[in-house]
Amino acid sequence: MLEEVLSGVVLIGTGTVTGIFVAVLVSVAPAMSAMGRAEYLRAHALLGRGYHPLMPILVNVVTLCGLALGWLAEGPGRALFPLASVLLVGVQAVSHLGNVPINRSLSALGENGPWQDPRPRWRAWHRLRTALAGLALTAVTVAVLATP
């Protein structure tokens, strides 16, 4: 019973993280790229309030549940659930080392003055974490489907 509950948490959680990242990649980021500097800074501040702290908490819960499933699962899940957790650690690393420092630097910017547009770097980091989340979702899906 515990294995089934944890599998559901990991599958739904990884799917949610990946879905949010894909939505940002294909809709939010392009819309923000079309904005002028002042609009972008305001939108970024407003959007950031909704994603933090939800996303780090969600990724951490799913990561820990996946690691637990490495001990509980049989068959391919014994390796695939922990693999997904490692990929989600990669998501967290990219977020904390790439996207978050960029996000923090934006709060100090005003509407005028010198600036180097951070959006291309932010999108590159976001593409990487979206790919890692997608690979984690693939591993979890295969693990759930292969569980006897």
Secondary structure, DSSP 8 states (H G I E B T S, - for coil): -HHHHHHHHHHHHHHHHHHHHHHIIIIIHHHHHTS-HHHHHHHHHHHHHHHTTHHHHHHHHHHHHHHHHHHH--TTHHHHHHHHHHHHHHHHHHIIIIIHHHHHHHTT--SSS-----HHHHHHHHHHHHHHHHHHHHHHHHHHHH--
